Amino acid sequence: TGTLISPKHVLTAGHCVSNGAGSWYANLNFSAAQNGSSYPYGTTNWSRVTTTTAWHRESNFDYDFALITLASAPHGGHAGWGVYSGGTHHIAGYPGDKPFGTMWQHSGTVSTSGAYRLCYAIDTAGGQSGSGIASDNGVYVRGVHTTGSAGQNCGTRMTTAVRELIQGWLATYPDAIAGRMDDHGTAYCKVRRFFVCGSQCAGCSVQPGRAAAVSGRAARA
């Protein structure tokens, strides 16, 4: 599962694109709003995927998030996104314990778990990794669902650092405009100078298209 945060950029979990041991997954095409065997917007090919080196090389769940750049916009719409600030959140996705290809949603209170993680009793199942942890009735993504257990489910927290890193990826690979920010919006020009004018890819691993080689500096997010 993943969430469009711009017309052509999908925010998802790092383990949905990489095995955490240096290998990428091959099929990252995106079907918006699938409903069983119905694909109202078809399936869109991907052109590039980016995740943190800390996930791609080290399987570090604190940095388990990724951005897929699509070759075209499925429908032009996208969610908002911003820093986590507490309250009730919603998780919508495609759980593997429900009928194939159907989207399910559940909501509940989310709490922080250390500096990098969010945990909750919101019901999820395998197949929902990469779902947005969204506030404001599902409008703004504040984190990415990544793991589940008998006691609780958890995901990557959208911190200021995570938000700025993703903004940098969007600026470095501007195949589409960045998603709309909320009232926690960052100083976009600062991120743009660092990632574009400096020609750096700090804290990320990049797979351009379907090439096997990985580029980018070995730095944490």
TIBA-718462 format. One record per residue: x, y, z of N, C-alpha, C in turn; residue number from 1; residue in three letters. Coordinates in nm, 4 decimals. Layout:
// residues N
- X|Y|Z|X|Y|Z|X|Y|Z|NUM|ALA
...
This chain:
// residues 221
- 0.0839|-0.1186|0.0000|0.0000|0.0000|0.0000|0.0883|0.1248|0.0000|1|THR
- 0.0388|0.2322|-0.0582|0.1106|0.3595|-0.0579|0.0126|0.4734|-0.0757|2|GLY
- 0.0599|0.5957|-0.0539|-0.0254|0.7146|-0.0637|0.0365|0.8143|-0.1588|3|THR
- -0.0426|0.8645|-0.2532|0.0034|0.9722|-0.3398|0.0157|1.1002|-0.2582|4|LEU
- 0.1378|1.1583|-0.2516|0.1557|1.2861|-0.1833|0.1875|1.3985|-0.2820|5|ILE
- 0.1919|1.3659|-0.4085|0.1916|1.4609|-0.5195|0.1241|1.3864|-0.6343|6|SER
- 0.0963|1.4501|-0.7446|0.0319|1.3765|-0.8534|0.1081|1.2530|-0.9007|7|PRO
- 0.2419|1.2507|-0.8820|0.3213|1.1391|-0.9337|0.4169|1.0780|-0.8316|8|LYS
- 0.4001|1.1078|-0.7027|0.4901|1.0537|-0.6010|0.4109|0.9763|-0.4969|9|HIS
- 0.4539|0.8514|-0.4718|0.3867|0.7625|-0.3772|0.4752|0.7451|-0.2547|10|VAL
- 0.4227|0.7808|-0.1371|0.4926|0.7567|-0.0111|0.4543|0.6191|0.0399|11|LEU
- 0.5524|0.5390|0.0751|0.5263|0.4024|0.1201|0.6348|0.3603|0.2193|12|THR
- 0.6345|0.2356|0.2596|0.7362|0.1836|0.3506|0.8618|0.1446|0.2736|13|ALA
- 0.9765|0.1603|0.3385|1.1008|0.1192|0.2743|1.1028|-0.0288|0.2432|14|GLY
- 1.0416|-0.1117|0.3320|1.0459|-0.2560|0.3071|0.9502|-0.2989|0.1962|15|HIS
- 0.8723|-0.2050|0.1422|0.7909|-0.2353|0.0237|0.8710|-0.2209|-0.1057|16|CYS
- 0.9888|-0.1579|-0.0984|1.0684|-0.1358|-0.2188|1.2055|-0.2027|-0.2116|17|VAL
- 1.2507|-0.2371|-0.0910|1.3847|-0.2937|-0.0717|1.3798|-0.3978|0.0395|18|SER
- 1.4635|-0.4995|0.0280|1.4643|-0.6052|0.1303|1.5461|-0.5692|0.2537|19|ASN
- 1.6045|-0.4491|0.2570|1.6819|-0.4066|0.3717|1.8214|-0.4642|0.3772|20|GLY
- 1.8599|-0.5388|0.2753|1.9938|-0.5983|0.2684|2.0632|-0.5612|0.1376|21|ALA
- 2.0182|-0.4502|0.0786|2.0843|-0.3997|-0.0412|2.0214|-0.4385|-0.1729|22|GLY
- 1.9075|-0.5083|-0.1707|1.8427|-0.5505|-0.2947|1.7070|-0.4831|-0.3094|23|SER
- 1.6759|-0.4422|-0.4323|1.5493|-0.3765|-0.4626|1.4461|-0.4778|-0.5112|24|TRP
- 1.3197|-0.4486|-0.4897|1.2122|-0.5274|-0.5492|1.1845|-0.4756|-0.6894|25|TYR
- 1.1350|-0.5625|-0.7767|1.1273|-0.5313|-0.9188|0.9988|-0.4613|-0.9602|26|ALA
- 0.8841|-0.5059|-0.9097|0.7556|-0.4548|-0.9588|0.6989|-0.3537|-0.8605|27|ASN
- 0.7109|-0.2260|-0.8955|0.6637|-0.1192|-0.8077|0.5571|-0.0347|-0.8757|28|LEU
- 0.4891|-0.0921|-0.9747|0.3817|-0.0187|-1.0411|0.2676|0.0075|-0.9436|29|ASN
- 0.1882|0.1092|-0.9699|0.0906|0.1616|-0.8739|-0.0486|0.1642|-0.9353|30|PHE
- -0.1459|0.1094|-0.8621|-0.2862|0.1110|-0.9046|-0.3669|0.1916|-0.8032|31|SER
- -0.4096|0.3098|-0.8423|-0.4847|0.3968|-0.7516|-0.6282|0.3473|-0.7368|32|ALA
- -0.6732|0.3383|-0.6116|-0.8136|0.3091|-0.5799|-0.8620|0.1759|-0.6340|33|ALA
- -0.7760|0.0750|-0.6317|-0.8194|-0.0580|-0.6744|-0.9366|-0.1049|-0.5887|34|GLN
- -1.0309|-0.1716|-0.6520|-1.1462|-0.2286|-0.5804|-1.1712|-0.3675|-0.6357|35|ASN
- -1.1125|-0.4696|-0.5715|-1.1229|-0.6049|-0.6237|-1.0521|-0.6159|-0.7572|36|GLY
- -1.1235|-0.6587|-0.8590|-1.0654|-0.6701|-0.9925|-1.0827|-0.5437|-1.0747|37|SER
- -1.1384|-0.4379|-1.0129|-1.1592|-0.3108|-1.0825|-1.0432|-0.2160|-1.0568|38|SER
- -0.9908|-0.1570|-1.1627|-0.8824|-0.0600|-1.1542|-0.9300|0.0693|-1.2195|39|TYR
- -1.0002|0.1551|-1.1445|-1.0647|0.2723|-1.2054|-0.9684|0.3680|-1.2737|40|PRO
- -0.8417|0.3718|-1.2292|-0.7428|0.4596|-1.2914|-0.6314|0.3805|-1.3590|41|TYR
- -0.6546|0.2512|-1.3801|-0.5543|0.1681|-1.4424|-0.4350|0.1454|-1.3513|42|GLY
- -0.3254|0.0993|-1.4093|-0.2008|0.0772|-1.3366|-0.0934|0.1641|-1.3986|43|THR
- -0.0239|0.2398|-1.3150|0.0770|0.3354|-1.3607|0.2165|0.2797|-1.3369|44|THR
- 0.3013|0.2882|-1.4391|0.4385|0.2414|-1.4263|0.5200|0.3348|-1.3371|45|ASN
- 0.6192|0.2783|-1.2696|0.7095|0.3588|-1.1875|0.8343|0.3923|-1.2672|46|TRP
- 0.9008|0.5036|-1.2312|1.0219|0.5434|-1.3018|1.1437|0.5509|-1.2106|47|SER
- 1.1231|0.5700|-1.0782|1.2357|0.5815|-0.9864|1.1861|0.5525|-0.8456|48|ARG
- 1.2741|0.4975|-0.7625|1.2390|0.4741|-0.6226|1.3547|0.5195|-0.5346|49|VAL
- 1.3207|0.5793|-0.4218|1.4208|0.6316|-0.3289|1.3859|0.5877|-0.1879|50|THR
- 1.4850|0.5408|-0.1127|1.4654|0.5113|0.0286|1.5910|0.5494|0.1040|51|THR
- 1.5882|0.5383|0.2349|1.7047|0.5725|0.3155|1.8095|0.4622|0.3093|52|THR
- 1.9343|0.5007|0.3178|2.0403|0.4021|0.3259|2.0265|0.3185|0.4529|53|THR
- 1.9794|0.3816|0.5613|1.9632|0.3098|0.6880|1.8640|0.1947|0.6743|54|ALA
- 1.7616|0.2104|0.5895|1.6751|0.0955|0.5641|1.7372|0.0036|0.4593|55|TRP
- 1.7763|0.0583|0.3443|1.8184|-0.0230|0.2309|1.9376|-0.1125|0.2643|56|HIS
- 2.0296|-0.0637|0.3451|2.1511|-0.1399|0.3765|2.1457|-0.2095|0.5123|57|ARG
- 2.0668|-0.1541|0.6074|2.0770|-0.1997|0.7451|1.9456|-0.2492|0.8059|58|GLU
- 1.8355|-0.2430|0.7319|1.7041|-0.2851|0.7831|1.6666|-0.2119|0.9122|59|SER
- 1.6976|-0.0841|0.9197|1.6688|-0.0046|1.0384|1.5260|0.0492|1.0289|60|ASN
- 1.4350|-0.0035|1.1127|1.2952|0.0333|1.1044|1.2686|0.1790|1.1427|61|PHE
- 1.3641|0.2446|1.2064|1.3466|0.3867|1.2352|1.3432|0.4694|1.1072|62|ASP
- 1.3968|0.4132|0.9981|1.4055|0.4841|0.8700|1.3325|0.4078|0.7592|63|TYR
- 1.2264|0.3398|0.7972|1.1537|0.2526|0.7044|1.0475|0.3319|0.6286|64|ASP
- 1.0919|0.4089|0.5308|0.9999|0.4822|0.4436|1.0668|0.5007|0.3077|65|PHE
- 0.9857|0.5253|0.2055|1.0381|0.5344|0.0697|0.9455|0.6199|-0.0155|66|ALA
- 0.9981|0.6635|-0.1288|0.9209|0.7438|-0.2236|0.9343|0.6824|-0.3620|67|LEU
- 0.8207|0.6489|-0.4229|0.8180|0.5970|-0.5597|0.7737|0.7096|-0.6527|68|ILE
- 0.8529|0.7360|-0.7553|0.8156|0.8341|-0.8570|0.7528|0.7602|-0.9746|69|THR
- 0.6327|0.8004|-1.0110|0.5605|0.7350|-1.1199|0.5910|0.8008|-1.2540|70|LEU
- 0.5734|0.7251|-1.3604|0.5998|0.7761|-1.4945|0.4945|0.8774|-1.5390|71|ALA
- 0.3756|0.8696|-1.4802|0.2680|0.9634|-1.5133|0.1753|0.9733|-1.3931|72|SER
- 0.0880|1.0721|-1.3936|-0.0056|1.0923|-1.2827|-0.1292|1.0056|-1.3028|73|ALA
- -0.1655|0.9215|-1.2057|-0.2836|0.8351|-1.2219|-0.4127|0.9128|-1.2435|74|PRO
- -0.4311|1.0214|-1.1668|-0.5555|1.0983|-1.1802|-0.5398|1.2453|-1.1438|75|HIS
- -0.4246|1.2879|-1.0963|-0.4016|1.4286|-1.0650|-0.4254|1.4668|-0.9207|76|GLY
- -0.4916|1.3816|-0.8424|-0.5179|1.4118|-0.7022|-0.4087|1.3574|-0.6116|77|GLY
- -0.4051|1.4079|-0.4877|-0.3070|1.3577|-0.3908|-0.3437|1.4063|-0.2525|78|HIS
- -0.2872|1.3404|-0.1516|-0.3110|1.3763|-0.0114|-0.2165|1.4862|0.0326|79|ALA
- -0.2513|1.5520|0.1428|-0.1580|1.6408|0.2090|-0.0704|1.5611|0.3040|80|GLY
- 0.0333|1.6233|0.3575|0.1211|1.5530|0.4495|0.1993|1.6528|0.5329|81|TRP
- 0.2380|1.6111|0.6533|0.3096|1.7003|0.7432|0.3529|1.6291|0.8698|82|GLY
- 0.4115|1.7030|0.9608|0.4687|1.6482|1.0833|0.3585|1.5987|1.1773|83|VAL
- 0.3829|1.4852|1.2409|0.2896|1.4281|1.3381|0.2718|1.5236|1.4567|84|TYR
- 0.1448|1.5410|1.4994|0.1170|1.6331|1.6100|0.0111|1.5784|1.7052|85|SER
- -0.0100|1.4454|1.7066|-0.1010|1.3845|1.8028|-0.2444|1.3753|1.7532|86|GLY
- -0.3290|1.3105|1.8361|-0.4705|1.3012|1.8049|-0.5103|1.1715|1.7372|87|GLY
- -0.6363|1.1672|1.6935|-0.6912|1.0502|1.6254|-0.6413|1.0443|1.4812|88|THR
- -0.6050|0.9239|1.4382|-0.5558|0.9058|1.3020|-0.6276|0.7888|1.2353|89|HIS
- -0.6198|0.7849|1.1035|-0.6831|0.6820|1.0218|-0.5762|0.6094|0.9412|90|HIS
- -0.5941|0.4800|0.9253|-0.5077|0.4022|0.8361|-0.5980|0.3284|0.7376|91|ILE
- -0.5787|0.3559|0.6104|-0.6545|0.2898|0.5041|-0.5571|0.2143|0.4145|92|ALA
- -0.5922|0.0912|0.3795|-0.5035|0.0131|0.2946|-0.5679|-0.1154|0.2499|93|GLY
- -0.4852|-0.2081|0.2049|-0.5326|-0.3313|0.1438|-0.4854|-0.4518|0.2254|94|TYR
- -0.5554|-0.4837|0.3348|-0.5131|-0.5952|0.4211|-0.5299|-0.7297|0.3534|95|PRO
- -0.4320|-0.8157|0.3762|-0.4349|-0.9463|0.3122|-0.5360|-1.0427|0.3694|96|GLY
- -0.5964|-1.0098|0.4854|-0.6963|-1.0988|0.5438|-0.8391|-1.0625|0.5028|97|ASP
- -0.8531|-0.9704|0.4075|-0.9841|-0.9309|0.3542|-0.9925|-0.9712|0.2074|98|LYS
- -1.1116|-0.9613|0.1465|-1.1215|-0.9954|0.0047|-1.0181|-0.9224|-0.0799|99|PRO
- -0.9633|-0.9904|-0.1772|-0.8530|-0.9387|-0.2570|-0.8834|-0.8010|-0.3155|100|PHE
- -0.7868|-0.7107|-0.3016|-0.7947|-0.5816|-0.3673|-0.8955|-0.4853|-0.3101|101|GLY
- -0.9423|-0.5073|-0.1879|-1.0399|-0.4167|-0.1288|-0.9740|-0.3317|-0.0210|102|THR
- -1.0106|-0.2051|-0.0187|-0.9534|-0.1115|0.0776|-1.0370|-0.1091|0.2050|103|MET
- -0.9668|-0.1121|0.3189|-1.0311|-0.1065|0.4498|-0.9664|0.0030|0.5324|104|TRP
- -1.0447|0.0587|0.6232|-0.9972|0.1687|0.7059|-1.0344|0.1474|0.8520|105|GLN
- -0.9469|0.1901|0.9412|-0.9761|0.1890|1.0837|-0.9097|0.3108|1.1456|106|HIS
- -0.9625|0.3610|1.2555|-0.9076|0.4804|1.3181|-0.8893|0.4601|1.4672|107|SER
- -0.8073|0.5448|1.5274|-0.7826|0.5374|1.6711|-0.6761|0.6366|1.7119|108|GLY
- -0.6450|0.6356|1.8397|-0.5446|0.7261|1.8939|-0.4042|0.6729|1.8671|109|THR
- -0.3154|0.7627|1.8316|-0.1768|0.7289|1.8017|-0.0878|0.7956|1.9051|110|VAL
- 0.0175|0.7267|1.9471|0.1133|0.7853|2.0413|0.2542|0.7653|1.9893|111|SER
- 0.3446|0.8489|2.0351|0.4837|0.8345|1.9935|0.5489|0.7188|2.0687|112|THR
- 0.6474|0.6598|2.0062|0.7257|0.5528|2.0679|0.8715|0.5836|2.0379|113|SER
- 0.9352|0.6619|2.1244|1.0692|0.7097|2.0962|1.0652|0.8230|1.9952|114|GLY
- 1.1801|0.8565|1.9437|1.1906|0.9725|1.8549|1.1447|0.9445|1.7124|115|ALA
- 1.1393|0.8165|1.6728|1.1209|0.7839|1.5323|0.9923|0.7080|1.4993|116|TYR
- 0.9220|0.6559|1.6001|0.8137|0.5630|1.5738|0.6812|0.6119|1.6300|117|ARG
- 0.5720|0.5655|1.5691|0.4364|0.5835|1.6186|0.3771|0.4459|1.6433|118|LEU
- 0.2988|0.4309|1.7506|0.2343|0.3028|1.7788|0.0877|0.3254|1.8131|119|CYS
- 0.0045|0.2196|1.7921|-0.1395|0.2376|1.8002|-0.2091|0.1025|1.8030|120|TYR
- -0.3352|0.1061|1.8447|-0.4192|-0.0140|1.8423|-0.5080|-0.0157|1.7187|121|ALA
- -0.4829|0.0733|1.6242|-0.5563|0.0731|1.4971|-0.5341|-0.0622|1.4295|122|ILE
- -0.6418|-0.1257|1.3854|-0.6344|-0.2603|1.3303|-0.5708|-0.2585|1.1913|123|ASP
- -0.4705|-0.3417|1.1708|-0.4055|-0.3564|1.0410|-0.3747|-0.5040|1.0180|124|THR
- -0.3352|-0.5358|0.8965|-0.2942|-0.6725|0.8628|-0.1878|-0.6646|0.7547|125|ALA
- -0.1215|-0.7781|0.7308|-0.0223|-0.7829|0.6250|-0.0820|-0.7371|0.4934|126|GLY
- -0.0088|-0.6571|0.4205|-0.0598|-0.5963|0.2982|-0.0833|-0.4475|0.3150|127|GLY
- -0.0905|-0.4025|0.4411|-0.1115|-0.2603|0.4668|0.0170|-0.1841|0.4936|128|GLN
- 0.1299|-0.2521|0.4927|0.2563|-0.1802|0.5070|0.2664|-0.0729|0.3992|129|SER
- 0.3074|0.0464|0.4406|0.3171|0.1589|0.3487|0.1970|0.2501|0.3530|130|GLY
- 0.0887|0.2064|0.4187|-0.0295|0.2922|0.4318|0.0057|0.4192|0.5081|131|SER
- -0.0591|0.5285|0.4717|-0.0398|0.6518|0.5450|-0.1093|0.6474|0.6806|132|GLY
- -0.0441|0.6985|0.7835|-0.1072|0.7220|0.9132|-0.1566|0.8660|0.9063|133|ILE
- -0.2854|0.8843|0.8872|-0.3375|1.0139|0.8445|-0.4297|1.0778|0.9467|134|ALA
- -0.4159|1.2074|0.9630|-0.5006|1.2848|1.0526|-0.6097|1.3557|0.9740|135|SER
- -0.6928|1.4332|1.0453|-0.7951|1.5166|0.9816|-0.8843|1.4345|0.8883|136|ASP
- -0.9369|1.3228|0.9428|-1.0236|1.2334|0.8658|-0.9551|1.1783|0.7415|137|ASN
- -0.8270|1.1528|0.7550|-0.7530|1.0915|0.6452|-0.6950|1.1878|0.5444|138|GLY
- -0.6963|1.3176|0.5736|-0.6525|1.4175|0.4759|-0.5012|1.4343|0.4741|139|VAL
- -0.4375|1.4364|0.5923|-0.2948|1.4649|0.6008|-0.2177|1.3446|0.6554|140|TYR
- -0.1207|1.2970|0.5801|-0.0384|1.1852|0.6219|0.0648|1.2338|0.7229|141|VAL
- 0.0697|1.1661|0.8408|0.1617|1.2039|0.9479|0.2630|1.0937|0.9788|142|ARG
- 0.2562|0.9836|0.9064|0.3484|0.8735|0.9279|0.3190|0.7630|0.8283|143|GLY
- 0.3985|0.6558|0.8334|0.3852|0.5436|0.7410|0.3765|0.4151|0.8221|144|VAL
- 0.2677|0.3404|0.8042|0.2516|0.2130|0.8750|0.3528|0.1117|0.8236|145|HIS
- 0.4200|0.0416|0.9204|0.5256|-0.0509|0.8795|0.5206|-0.1875|0.9456|146|THR
- 0.4759|-0.1975|1.0709|0.4868|-0.3251|1.1426|0.3627|-0.3521|1.2263|147|THR
- 0.3420|-0.4799|1.2608|0.2307|-0.5182|1.3459|0.2683|-0.6318|1.4378|148|GLY
- 0.1989|-0.6429|1.5503|0.2207|-0.7510|1.6448|0.0910|-0.7756|1.7199|149|SER
- 0.0902|-0.8746|1.8074|-0.0304|-0.9052|1.8841|-0.0659|-0.7922|1.9796|150|ALA
- 0.0346|-0.7181|2.0268|0.0096|-0.6144|2.1249|-0.0212|-0.4781|2.0679|151|GLY
- 0.0469|-0.4414|1.9570|0.0273|-0.3107|1.8979|0.0818|-0.3092|1.7561|152|GLN
- 0.0416|-0.2082|1.6816|0.0933|-0.1858|1.5479|0.1712|-0.0549|1.5484|153|ASN
- 0.2690|-0.0435|1.4585|0.3561|0.0738|1.4624|0.3942|0.1183|1.3217|154|CYS
- 0.4492|0.2398|1.3145|0.4938|0.2933|1.1873|0.5994|0.4000|1.2069|155|GLY
- 0.6517|0.4478|1.0960|0.7512|0.5536|1.0969|0.6842|0.6879|1.1214|156|THR
- 0.7353|0.7610|1.2150|0.6815|0.8925|1.2516|0.7293|0.9994|1.1541|157|ARG
- 0.6387|1.0854|1.1084|0.6770|1.1985|1.0247|0.7294|1.3090|1.1155|158|MET
- 0.8603|1.3106|1.1343|0.9260|1.4156|1.2109|0.9651|1.5287|1.1161|159|THR
- 1.0146|1.6368|1.1723|1.0636|1.7456|1.0884|1.1758|1.6980|0.9970|160|THR
- 1.2657|1.6139|1.0506|1.3770|1.5637|0.9703|1.3287|1.4752|0.8561|161|ALA
- 1.2305|1.3877|0.8838|1.1761|1.3016|0.7792|1.1064|1.3856|0.6722|162|VAL
- 1.0270|1.4825|0.7166|0.9577|1.5699|0.6218|1.0565|1.6420|0.5312|163|ARG
- 1.1636|1.6953|0.5902|1.2606|1.7686|0.5101|1.3354|1.6766|0.4142|164|GLU
- 1.3629|1.5544|0.4565|1.4293|1.4601|0.3673|1.3400|1.4272|0.2478|165|LEU
- 1.2122|1.4019|0.2726|1.1198|1.3721|0.1636|1.1050|1.4926|0.0717|166|ILE
- 1.0980|1.6124|0.1294|1.0931|1.7328|0.0462|1.2168|1.7417|-0.0421|167|GLN
- 1.3311|1.7011|0.0125|1.4527|1.7000|-0.0672|1.4460|1.6021|-0.1820|168|GLY
- 1.3888|1.4834|-0.1555|1.3716|1.3861|-0.2645|1.2803|1.4414|-0.3726|169|TRP
- 1.1722|1.5054|-0.3322|1.0796|1.5632|-0.4288|1.1482|1.6711|-0.5125|170|LEU
- 1.2356|1.7478|-0.4483|1.3072|1.8525|-0.5202|1.4142|1.7957|-0.6120|171|ALA
- 1.4766|1.6869|-0.5698|1.5826|1.6253|-0.6497|1.5259|1.5542|-0.7717|172|THR
- 1.4070|1.4963|-0.7568|1.3418|1.4242|-0.8658|1.2063|1.4872|-0.8925|173|TYR
- 1.2064|1.6093|-0.9491|1.0818|1.6867|-0.9615|1.0013|1.6490|-1.0847|174|PRO
- 0.9675|1.5205|-1.0954|0.8838|1.4783|-1.2064|0.7410|1.5264|-1.1897|175|ASP
- 0.7084|1.5723|-1.0687|0.5781|1.6311|-1.0406|0.5971|1.7304|-0.9275|176|ALA
- 0.5023|1.8198|-0.9126|0.5128|1.9188|-0.8063|0.4990|1.8505|-0.6718|177|ILE
- 0.5584|1.9085|-0.5690|0.5495|1.8525|-0.4356|0.4079|1.8583|-0.3832|178|ALA
- 0.3742|1.7640|-0.2957|0.2422|1.7621|-0.2344|0.2183|1.8856|-0.1495|179|GLY
- 0.0947|1.9220|-0.1303|0.0626|2.0392|-0.0507|0.0986|2.0146|0.0946|180|ARG
- 0.1539|2.1144|0.1573|0.1917|2.1038|0.2970|0.0828|2.1657|0.3831|181|MET
- 0.0800|2.1282|0.5100|-0.0173|2.1844|0.6015|0.0474|2.2975|0.6802|182|ASP
- -0.0104|2.3311|0.7957|0.0410|2.4437|0.8721|0.1762|2.4149|0.9354|183|ASP
- 0.2250|2.2899|0.9246|0.3569|2.2572|0.9752|0.4601|2.2633|0.8629|184|HIS
- 0.4275|2.3313|0.7528|0.5135|2.3333|0.6352|0.6545|2.3804|0.6646|185|GLY
- 0.7502|2.3271|0.5891|0.8906|2.3567|0.6133|0.9385|2.4688|0.5225|186|THR
- 1.0601|2.5158|0.5500|1.1234|2.6153|0.4638|1.1760|2.5422|0.3406|187|ALA
- 1.0955|2.5391|0.2374|1.1240|2.4571|0.1200|1.2548|2.4972|0.0525|188|TYR
- 1.2837|2.6290|0.0485|1.4044|2.6753|-0.0202|1.5314|2.6220|0.0457|189|CYS
- 1.5306|2.6069|0.1767|1.6467|2.5529|0.2463|1.6748|2.4108|0.1989|190|LYS
- 1.5694|2.3293|0.1903|1.5863|2.1918|0.1440|1.6289|2.1911|-0.0009|191|VAL
- 1.5706|2.2771|-0.0816|1.6027|2.2804|-0.2236|1.7494|2.3151|-0.2464|192|ARG
- 1.8038|2.4109|-0.1721|1.9451|2.4453|-0.1882|2.0334|2.3255|-0.1582|193|ARG
- 2.0006|2.2527|-0.0530|2.0869|2.1426|-0.0104|2.0862|2.0291|-0.1103|194|PHE
- 1.9679|1.9955|-0.1596|1.9581|1.8762|-0.2441|1.9788|1.9054|-0.3920|195|PHE
- 1.9362|2.0237|-0.4407|1.9450|2.0491|-0.5835|2.0715|2.1256|-0.6194|196|VAL
- 2.0907|2.2429|-0.5593|2.2072|2.3222|-0.5950|2.3365|2.2530|-0.5568|197|CYS
- 2.3310|2.1761|-0.4460|2.4495|2.1024|-0.4029|2.4676|1.9705|-0.4754|198|GLY
- 2.3671|1.9317|-0.5554|2.3721|1.8060|-0.6314|2.4049|1.6864|-0.5420|199|SER
- 2.3468|1.6831|-0.4228|2.3720|1.5756|-0.3289|2.2473|1.4893|-0.3124|200|GLN
- 2.2686|1.3663|-0.2739|2.1588|1.2796|-0.2310|2.1978|1.2276|-0.0944|201|CYS
- 2.1797|1.3104|0.0067|2.2247|1.2751|0.1412|2.1207|1.1900|0.2117|202|ALA
- 2.1653|1.0795|0.2687|2.0753|0.9970|0.3480|1.9834|0.9096|0.2677|203|GLY
- 2.0146|0.8851|0.1408|1.9214|0.8039|0.0629|1.9959|0.7102|-0.0305|204|CYS
- 1.9238|0.6069|-0.0714|1.9695|0.5192|-0.1779|1.8676|0.5308|-0.2903|205|SER
- 1.9136|0.5298|-0.4127|1.8265|0.5576|-0.5264|1.8364|0.4465|-0.6285|206|VAL
- 1.7232|0.4030|-0.6786|1.7230|0.3111|-0.7915|1.6564|0.3824|-0.9085|207|GLN
- 1.7334|0.4242|-1.0104|1.6730|0.4872|-1.1266|1.6143|0.3817|-1.2194|208|PRO
- 1.4863|0.3915|-1.2449|1.4201|0.2947|-1.3306|1.4381|0.1541|-1.2791|209|GLY
- 1.4763|0.0634|-1.3653|1.4934|-0.0750|-1.3262|1.6408|-0.1160|-1.3195|210|ARG
- 1.7300|-0.0164|-1.3143|1.8724|-0.0481|-1.3055|1.9033|-0.1136|-1.1715|211|ALA
- 2.0008|-0.2018|-1.1720|2.0349|-0.2738|-1.0492|2.1285|-0.1936|-0.9608|212|ALA
- 2.2042|-0.1009|-1.0195|2.3030|-0.0261|-0.9419|2.2349|0.0728|-0.8487|213|ALA
- 2.2986|0.0952|-0.7348|2.2482|0.1905|-0.6367|2.3409|0.3106|-0.6343|214|VAL
- 2.2848|0.4293|-0.6431|2.3650|0.5505|-0.6307|2.3243|0.6242|-0.5050|215|SER
- 2.3978|0.7259|-0.4677|2.3681|0.8036|-0.3471|2.4709|0.7773|-0.2399|216|GLY
- 2.4852|0.8708|-0.1496|2.5854|0.8629|-0.0443|2.5378|0.7751|0.0703|217|ARG
- 2.6304|0.7084|0.1344|2.5980|0.6208|0.2456|2.5841|0.7038|0.3727|218|ALA
- 2.4718|0.7685|0.3867|2.4459|0.8510|0.5052|2.3081|0.8206|0.5574|219|ALA
- 2.2894|0.8348|0.6867|2.1582|0.8134|0.7454|2.0672|0.9309|0.7156|220|ARG
- 1.9358|0.9023|0.7263|1.8395|1.0095|0.7062|1.8521|1.1103|0.8197|221|ALA
